[in-house]
Amino acid sequence: MSKTRESGAKAKKVQPKKYKFEGERRYAPSKFRFPAEANVRIKEKTEQKAIDYFAKNYRNADHEYGYAIDRDGYVHAIREGGKHSVGISGSKGQMIIHNHPSGNPAFSKPDLQAFALEEVNGIMTVAKGGQMIIRKNGGHFKKGAFLQAMSRADLAGTSYEQAVSKWLKTNQKKLGYSFEYKKRK
């Protein structure tokens, strides 16, 4: 399916491009920070309030930061990374939140591999362009099938961001996860 873009009086068809999941796992040294730094500032303890606090403080940062939070909104880990990565992991049932200084919220290959391989409930990216969140659907998440589908995926879209979003939306029911993309206005 191609989209049209208005340029003057004529409509020009924009053809989808082909993509693969981008990025390789890089381990930049990450500074450990104390979770209390955020917990004392997040007054109402809910997952959404912790997400909002993180987005407000790190959406426009020039390097990556990450939080591991629980369903009740408590921050269990804070890491400060480099320009392209942050070394953070979470425990069973936790959500990993990290920012993308590039401005593009699309998940990288290492983001999705960490989501599949760790015991976390989900992973989220926050960027100038919006945010993406992916969560495992209880015991229905199919880790092996997800990783295999990722390795074989031929993504198509007008941008990497749009191609990743389209692939994740299409496969969520079959692979046992939920996906949401909130484009920033």
QUIWODA-V504031 format. One line per field, one symbol per residue. ss: DSSP state (a for helix, b for strand, c for the rest). psi: psi as a letter, one per 30 degrees, with the letter a starting at -180 (. if undefined). A space follows every 10 residues. Layout:
# QUIWODA-V504031
ss=???
psi=???
This chain:
# QUIWODA-V504031
ss=ccbbbbbccb bbbbccbbbc cccccccccc bbbccaaaac ccccccaaaa aaaaaaaacc ccccbbbbbc ccccbbbbbb cccccccccc ccccbbbbbc ccccccccaa aaaaaaaccc cbbbbbbccb bbbbbbcaaa ccaaaaaaaa aaccbbbcca aaaaaaaaaa aaaaacbbbb bbbcc
psi=kllkkkjbfk kkkjkklkll klkljkikkk kklkffeeef fjejjleeee eeeeeeffeg lglklkkjll fggkkfkkkj aaeflkjkll lkflkkkllj fffjfkklee eeeeeeflgl elkkkklefa kkkkkkibgf kieeeeeeee ffkjkklfle eeeeeeeeee feeeghlkkk kjkk.
